[in-house]
Amino acid sequence: MGSVIRTIGGPGLGLMVGLALALAGAPAAASPREETIEQLDALTASASADAVRVRINEGDGAPLRIGEALRYRFESDASGYLTALHVDTHGSTTLLYPRADASEGRVGPDRALNLPSETDGFGFEVQPPIGRDVVYAIVTAEPVSRRELGIDSQDLVVSFEPHQAPDFARRLREVLVARPAGSVHVASAVQPIEGREGVLYRSADIVDFFGERTRSIRPPKLDLQVQFATDSAALDDAARRNIDEFARALEDPRLAAMRFKVAGHTDDRGTDAHNLDLSQRRADSVRQYLIEQGGIAPERLETEAHGEANPLMPEPSDYARRMNRRVEFRPIR
């Protein structure tokens, strides 16, 4: 689901998912996303020897781009009822199934579930942020009801902000662990989400992202993967194109009254002191460009440095390090 789900058509089905504020100062603490993934992965591990196969978009692990149509297909060798969740790069978590009527989630050898279905009358498209999302599919012999999960909403799908998601995942795990042995079958799939062709986000994406989430409990943040040269804070052409989109977004009437924090981050290579200084210089470089080239008033932009302290993806892969070398934009309240 490429990050956040957005409905196209279908009144009353729009979602607003607030993204977490990255907290500085406690790098050893697990992020809300990590806590959520830990709870859900524990379910996957417990079913690892399961002979029943549950499949999510089998044979299709290709990255999706912002703005593309989103479709999921859930299949199972065993007849049962589907519980499905999507966790985005920041930890925003969306419950796709069960619906208000849990019987709509019936799946089995003779019945795959497509999201959206042909009769739903609306579509989903991939929304920011970019990164690596995870989808979980759980098939149970008896349906899991929203009431068991403490959910009263009648909306088609239900979303949780990152700080809410770990408690929801723990509740789901408690409900499933109480089910009879052998009656729960689990699968998960990673879905890479990439930016648009040419730029990561268009100005309209940025305006929608911040404009639709201004009532969120915690201010949303959007990451820009700015590819600096080693030990450099200089902006290359690709970085400038992406920052130009942010400049255009900040001039939109819906964001014109907002002030933003520009936060610099690095990967885990180099000393703490060096990375802290480097992240500050990179944040300063982006702010200065927005002021001098984008025409943004200086008082609308503040900077801060995080160094390597708050990785978006805490793993030692090249992909994770690239994602961690970023600048965050976050509204100031």
Secondary structure, DSSP 8 states (H G I E B T S, - for coil): --SSEEEESSTT------------S-TTS--HHHHHHHHHHHHHHHTTT-SS-EEESTT----EETTSEE-EEEEESS-EEEEEEEE-TT--EEEEES-SSGGGGEEBTTB-EEES-TTS--EEEE-S--EEEEEEEEEESS---TTTTT----SSSEEE-TTTHHHHHHHHHHHHHTS-TT-EEEEEEEEEEE--SSSSS-HHHHHHHHHTTTTSSS---EEE-----TT-----HHHHHHHHHHHHHHTSTTTTT--EEEEE---S-S-HHHHHHHHHHHHHHHHHHHHHTT---GGGEEEEE-TTSS-SS-S-SHHHHHHHS-EEEEE--
